[in-house]
Amino acid sequence: MKGVQVDIGDDTALINLNNNALIVCKDLMVLGTHFPEELSAYDIGRRSVLVNLSDVAAMGATPKYLLMGLTLPQELNNKFWMKNFARGVHQICNAYKCRLVGGDVCRGPLSVSVTLLGDPEGRNMITRDGARENNDLFVTGNIGDARVGLENILDSKRVDLRNQCTRSFVSPIARVELAKHLTKHATSMIDISDGLYNEIKTLGKCSGKGFVIDSNKIPISTGLKKKYKDRSVEIAYTGGEDYELLFTLPKGLDSWVSRLSKKFSVNISKIGYCTSNKSIKLLNYYGEKLEQKTYDHFQK
């Protein structure tokens, strides 16, 4: 369709309206699928905005405005719950300088739907289809912590924000400012919502390429290693809900990446490289291929 520069299949749509570019994305959070019942109204409000900000970050754009739809069961339809939910939403909007401009509320099972509008501000938007053979593959932060954090909550039936992994699930970091800098050289980018392997596979499919991943280079926290020991790589590879950035760069930019890492106080790890072979290979310490599994929102 005329005016649609990036369509369905990327982190956001990119629309050109009378020579003005507009980034648009939508995300849906459902109780029991995307967050457990132990989360407070404040944390649900914060997280509902953060996961959308992550999509905008994955394009290298600046978030501007959001619309929110909320379905609320009767037992939560009270001033205390709504006040704390709104406080969480506005806290993140203020932190990332975007504005809530409308929405709707109706009765139903607890779910939150957010539509976020962003501005490319003249930057080159990074899509999922630009990975090239011999590009290096990088990832921000630690991978798999959110999976551990969710299990901590489900196991204990409480939210202990003193635990780093739990904080990673409850309050992911949208790498908006870092992503703006990445637009200078990145050839493809995606945020990690459905697990590292699934997102690597998506980059490969969209770009018509494959990847070789060194399992020893996947950034795994002490908390994950402590809980899962020998399964830590598998959990990090398949866990989901990290909302970190996964991106490709031409070779020779390691020092530039290191400077960005220091500037934004975030670990950025090179975990593999792009190949012309349309397959994803995860190698262990000895260079042997490991079994690969996927994450599915509908899997019990």
TAHUHU-V249783 format. One record per residue. N is the residue number from 1. RES is the residue in one small letter. PHI is phi as a letter, one per 40 degrees, with the letter a starting at -180 (* if undefined). Layout:
# TAHUHU-V249783
n=N res=RES phi=PHI
n=N res=RES phi=PHI
This chain:
# TAHUHU-V249783
n=1 res=m phi=*
n=2 res=k phi=d
n=3 res=g phi=g
n=4 res=v phi=c
n=5 res=q phi=c
n=6 res=v phi=b
n=7 res=d phi=b
n=8 res=i phi=d
n=9 res=g phi=h
n=10 res=d phi=b
n=11 res=d phi=c
n=12 res=t phi=a
n=13 res=a phi=c
n=14 res=l phi=b
n=15 res=i phi=b
n=16 res=n phi=b
n=17 res=l phi=b
n=18 res=n phi=f
n=19 res=n phi=g
n=20 res=n phi=b
n=21 res=a phi=c
n=22 res=l phi=b
n=23 res=i phi=c
n=24 res=v phi=b
n=25 res=c phi=a
n=26 res=k phi=a
n=27 res=d phi=b
n=28 res=l phi=b
n=29 res=m phi=b
n=30 res=v phi=b
n=31 res=l phi=d
n=32 res=g phi=g
n=33 res=t phi=b
n=34 res=h phi=b
n=35 res=f phi=a
n=36 res=p phi=c
n=37 res=e phi=c
n=38 res=e phi=c
n=39 res=l phi=c
n=40 res=s phi=c
n=41 res=a phi=d
n=42 res=y phi=c
n=43 res=d phi=c
n=44 res=i phi=c
n=45 res=g phi=c
n=46 res=r phi=c
n=47 res=r phi=c
n=48 res=s phi=c
n=49 res=v phi=c
n=50 res=l phi=c
n=51 res=v phi=c
n=52 res=n phi=c
n=53 res=l phi=d
n=54 res=s phi=c
n=55 res=d phi=c
n=56 res=v phi=c
n=57 res=a phi=d
n=58 res=a phi=c
n=59 res=m phi=c
n=60 res=g phi=g
n=61 res=a phi=c
n=62 res=t phi=b
n=63 res=p phi=c
n=64 res=k phi=b
n=65 res=y phi=b
n=66 res=l phi=b
n=67 res=l phi=b
n=68 res=m phi=b
n=69 res=g phi=b
n=70 res=l phi=b
n=71 res=t phi=b
n=72 res=l phi=b
n=73 res=p phi=c
n=74 res=q phi=d
n=75 res=e phi=c
n=76 res=l phi=b
n=77 res=n phi=c
n=78 res=n phi=a
n=79 res=k phi=c
n=80 res=f phi=c
n=81 res=w phi=c
n=82 res=m phi=c
n=83 res=k phi=c
n=84 res=n phi=c
n=85 res=f phi=c
n=86 res=a phi=c
n=87 res=r phi=c
n=88 res=g phi=c
n=89 res=v phi=c
n=90 res=h phi=c
n=91 res=q phi=c
n=92 res=i phi=c
n=93 res=c phi=d
n=94 res=n phi=c
n=95 res=a phi=c
n=96 res=y phi=b
n=97 res=k phi=f
n=98 res=c phi=b
n=99 res=r phi=b
n=100 res=l phi=c
n=101 res=v phi=b
n=102 res=g phi=i
n=103 res=g phi=i
n=104 res=d phi=a
n=105 res=v phi=b
n=106 res=c phi=a
n=107 res=r phi=c
n=108 res=g phi=i
n=109 res=p phi=d
n=110 res=l phi=c
n=111 res=s phi=a
n=112 res=v phi=b
n=113 res=s phi=b
n=114 res=v phi=b
n=115 res=t phi=b
n=116 res=l phi=b
n=117 res=l phi=b
n=118 res=g phi=b
n=119 res=d phi=b
n=120 res=p phi=c
n=121 res=e phi=f
n=122 res=g phi=g
n=123 res=r phi=c
n=124 res=n phi=c
n=125 res=m phi=c
n=126 res=i phi=c
n=127 res=t phi=b
n=128 res=r phi=c
n=129 res=d phi=b
n=130 res=g phi=b
n=131 res=a phi=c
n=132 res=r phi=b
n=133 res=e phi=d
n=134 res=n phi=g
n=135 res=n phi=c
n=136 res=d phi=c
n=137 res=l phi=b
n=138 res=f phi=b
n=139 res=v phi=a
n=140 res=t phi=c
n=141 res=g phi=g
n=142 res=n phi=b
n=143 res=i phi=b
n=144 res=g phi=h
n=145 res=d phi=c
n=146 res=a phi=c
n=147 res=r phi=c
n=148 res=v phi=c
n=149 res=g phi=c
n=150 res=l phi=c
n=151 res=e phi=c
n=152 res=n phi=d
n=153 res=i phi=c
n=154 res=l phi=c
n=155 res=d phi=c
n=156 res=s phi=c
n=157 res=k phi=g
n=158 res=r phi=a
n=159 res=v phi=b
n=160 res=d phi=b
n=161 res=l phi=c
n=162 res=r phi=c
n=163 res=n phi=c
n=164 res=q phi=c
n=165 res=c phi=c
n=166 res=t phi=c
n=167 res=r phi=c
n=168 res=s phi=c
n=169 res=f phi=c
n=170 res=v phi=c
n=171 res=s phi=b
n=172 res=p phi=c
n=173 res=i phi=b
n=174 res=a phi=c
n=175 res=r phi=c
n=176 res=v phi=c
n=177 res=e phi=c
n=178 res=l phi=c
n=179 res=a phi=c
n=180 res=k phi=d
n=181 res=h phi=c
n=182 res=l phi=c
n=183 res=t phi=c
n=184 res=k phi=c
n=185 res=h phi=b
n=186 res=a phi=c
n=187 res=t phi=c
n=188 res=s phi=a
n=189 res=m phi=a
n=190 res=i phi=a
n=191 res=d phi=c
n=192 res=i phi=c
n=193 res=s phi=b
n=194 res=d phi=b
n=195 res=g phi=h
n=196 res=l phi=d
n=197 res=y phi=c
n=198 res=n phi=c
n=199 res=e phi=c
n=200 res=i phi=c
n=201 res=k phi=c
n=202 res=t phi=c
n=203 res=l phi=d
n=204 res=g phi=c
n=205 res=k phi=c
n=206 res=c phi=c
n=207 res=s phi=c
n=208 res=g phi=g
n=209 res=k phi=b
n=210 res=g phi=b
n=211 res=f phi=a
n=212 res=v phi=b
n=213 res=i phi=b
n=214 res=d phi=c
n=215 res=s phi=c
n=216 res=n phi=c
n=217 res=k phi=c
n=218 res=i phi=c
n=219 res=p phi=c
n=220 res=i phi=b
n=221 res=s phi=c
n=222 res=t phi=c
n=223 res=g phi=c
n=224 res=l phi=c
n=225 res=k phi=c
n=226 res=k phi=c
n=227 res=k phi=c
n=228 res=y phi=b
n=229 res=k phi=f
n=230 res=d phi=c
n=231 res=r phi=c
n=232 res=s phi=c
n=233 res=v phi=c
n=234 res=e phi=c
n=235 res=i phi=c
n=236 res=a phi=c
n=237 res=y phi=c
n=238 res=t phi=b
n=239 res=g phi=c
n=240 res=g phi=g
n=241 res=e phi=g
n=242 res=d phi=c
n=243 res=y phi=f
n=244 res=e phi=c
n=245 res=l phi=c
n=246 res=l phi=b
n=247 res=f phi=a
n=248 res=t phi=b
n=249 res=l phi=b
n=250 res=p phi=c
n=251 res=k phi=c
n=252 res=g phi=g
n=253 res=l phi=b
n=254 res=d phi=c
n=255 res=s phi=c
n=256 res=w phi=c
n=257 res=v phi=c
n=258 res=s phi=c
n=259 res=r phi=c
n=260 res=l phi=c
n=261 res=s phi=d
n=262 res=k phi=c
n=263 res=k phi=c
n=264 res=f phi=b
n=265 res=s phi=f
n=266 res=v phi=b
n=267 res=n phi=c
n=268 res=i phi=b
n=269 res=s phi=b
n=270 res=k phi=c
n=271 res=i phi=b
n=272 res=g phi=i
n=273 res=y phi=a
n=274 res=c phi=c
n=275 res=t phi=b
n=276 res=s phi=c
n=277 res=n phi=c
n=278 res=k phi=c
n=279 res=s phi=a
n=280 res=i phi=b
n=281 res=k phi=b
n=282 res=l phi=b
n=283 res=l phi=b
n=284 res=n phi=c
n=285 res=y phi=d
n=286 res=y phi=c
n=287 res=g phi=g
n=288 res=e phi=c
n=289 res=k phi=c
n=290 res=l phi=c
n=291 res=e phi=c
n=292 res=q phi=b
n=293 res=k phi=b
n=294 res=t phi=b
n=295 res=y phi=b
n=296 res=d phi=b
n=297 res=h phi=d
n=298 res=f phi=c
n=299 res=q phi=c
n=300 res=k phi=c
